[in-house]
Amino acid sequence: MTHFFQHQLRLPAFPSGYHLITDKIEAAIPEIAQIQTGFLQVFIQHTSAALTINENADPTVRKDFRTFVNELIPESYPRFIHTDEGPDDMPAHIKASFFDSSLQIPISGGKLNLGIWQGIYLCEFRRNGGSRCLILTAFGEVQ
């Protein structure tokens, strides 16, 4: 029988950058342990931050992400007109669309079935983005 579990996770404010949040997500939805086969959907309710899955061991990967994406979409781009909330506002929206607002991760045997070197990142694109809210929905066959 398929069961659904849903929780809201409010993350603290993070500085601009790429932050591993896998442990926070797992702690916020303990019902994953009951699911034999299923999925976890993680959705971020914001337009200036995003989610992605990537390297969870070497922090220089996250630094390189930040360097590359900031060079690709600079705050100094002269044609942005949506700047009401500051020069990092429009670049944050574009960066968020380059990544994604949701992830779907398989659950196998009561655990997230991520690769050994994979972790879930919060991609914070604002200098003062504030707290971020995630909706976590786990569903699947319960043991």
GIDALIN-V776681 format. One record per residue. N is the residue number from 1. D_LAST is the distance of its C-alpha to the last C-alpha in Angstrom with 1 decimal. Layout:
n = (N & N)
d_last = (D_LAST & D_LAST)
This chain:
n = (1 & 2 & 3 & 4 & 5 & 6 & 7 & 8 & 9 & 10 & 11 & 12 & 13 & 14 & 15 & 16 & 17 & 18 & 19 & 20 & 21 & 22 & 23 & 24 & 25 & 26 & 27 & 28 & 29 & 30 & 31 & 32 & 33 & 34 & 35 & 36 & 37 & 38 & 39 & 40 & 41 & 42 & 43 & 44 & 45 & 46 & 47 & 48 & 49 & 50 & 51 & 52 & 53 & 54 & 55 & 56 & 57 & 58 & 59 & 60 & 61 & 62 & 63 & 64 & 65 & 66 & 67 & 68 & 69 & 70 & 71 & 72 & 73 & 74 & 75 & 76 & 77 & 78 & 79 & 80 & 81 & 82 & 83 & 84 & 85 & 86 & 87 & 88 & 89 & 90 & 91 & 92 & 93 & 94 & 95 & 96 & 97 & 98 & 99 & 100 & 101 & 102 & 103 & 104 & 105 & 106 & 107 & 108 & 109 & 110 & 111 & 112 & 113 & 114 & 115 & 116 & 117 & 118 & 119 & 120 & 121 & 122 & 123 & 124 & 125 & 126 & 127 & 128 & 129 & 130 & 131 & 132 & 133 & 134 & 135 & 136 & 137 & 138 & 139 & 140 & 141 & 142 & 143)
d_last = (9.0 & 10.0 & 10.2 & 13.1 & 14.2 & 17.8 & 20.1 & 23.6 & 24.7 & 28.5 & 29.7 & 33.1 & 36.1 & 36.3 & 39.5 & 40.0 & 38.1 & 34.8 & 32.3 & 29.0 & 26.5 & 23.2 & 22.7 & 23.6 & 21.1 & 18.2 & 19.5 & 19.8 & 16.2 & 14.1 & 11.1 & 10.7 & 9.1 & 5.9 & 6.1 & 5.7 & 8.9 & 11.2 & 14.3 & 16.1 & 19.4 & 22.0 & 25.2 & 28.4 & 30.7 & 34.0 & 36.6 & 38.0 & 35.0 & 32.2 & 29.2 & 28.9 & 27.1 & 29.4 & 30.6 & 29.0 & 31.4 & 35.0 & 36.2 & 39.2 & 37.0 & 36.4 & 40.2 & 41.1 & 38.9 & 40.8 & 44.2 & 43.7 & 42.3 & 45.0 & 47.6 & 46.3 & 46.2 & 48.8 & 49.5 & 53.2 & 52.8 & 56.0 & 54.9 & 52.0 & 53.0 & 49.9 & 50.7 & 50.7 & 48.2 & 49.8 & 50.2 & 46.5 & 45.4 & 45.8 & 44.8 & 41.5 & 40.8 & 41.6 & 39.6 & 36.5 & 37.0 & 37.3 & 33.8 & 31.2 & 29.8 & 26.2 & 23.8 & 20.6 & 18.5 & 15.6 & 12.3 & 11.1 & 8.8 & 8.7 & 12.5 & 15.2 & 16.5 & 20.1 & 22.9 & 24.2 & 27.2 & 25.6 & 25.4 & 25.4 & 29.0 & 30.5 & 33.7 & 36.2 & 39.4 & 41.4 & 43.4 & 42.5 & 39.4 & 38.1 & 34.7 & 32.1 & 29.3 & 26.0 & 23.4 & 19.9 & 17.5 & 13.9 & 12.1 & 9.6 & 6.6 & 3.8 & 0.0)
